[in-house]
Amino acid sequence: QAVKLSWNWDTKTDIKYFEIWRSVNGGALSLIDTVIYDSTYIDTKANVKSNRYAYSIIAIDSCSPTNRSRKSNTDSLINLRVSTYSCTPQVSLQWSSYAGLGVNAYTIYRSINGTNFAAIGTLKPSQLSFTDKTVSNGEQYYYLIEASNGSGGYTSYSDTAGIVPSIVPLADSAQLVYATVL
């Protein structure tokens, strides 16, 4: 698992390097790395299945490390959780909101092989859950969520979550032990 960060900067400016800051599960931002003359970074130490991450970037001027930009906006990743076990075959999806790019919509994608995803729904930014009732019991499904910003054309994806839907077992029949007149 890895998280890719991308940012814009004017290459004609006097920036020497960028500091990459990360927060884990709502904790304080801490410096995790620096990047020289680039606008992307891949965090290979992220465990997105267990933790929620937020990132920020600071530009450092070539004249002095004390000449620092303000922190960029802090972007928080989507943390997706899936569950099943209902009276009918279905998968419930819940996710944390994406913070940072001004979400216009969340699109839910589903795959049966973990590779080829198709959109199965689009929701308003205030909706952070979805129930897929078009699944079959015992079949493997994979899901991911896309947060999109229509005005800037930016998107961010959750990690992929896989699940096999199962239904609540039928109740065992009751066994009458005895009947008597009182």
Secondary structure by P-SEA (a helix, b strand, c coil): cbbbbbbcccccccccbbbbbbbcccccccccccccccccccccccccccbbbbbbbbbbbccccccccccccbbbbbbbbbbbbccccbbbbbbcccccccccbbbbbbbccccbbbbcccccccccccccccccccbbbbbbbbbbbccccbbbbccbbbbbbbcccccccccccccccc
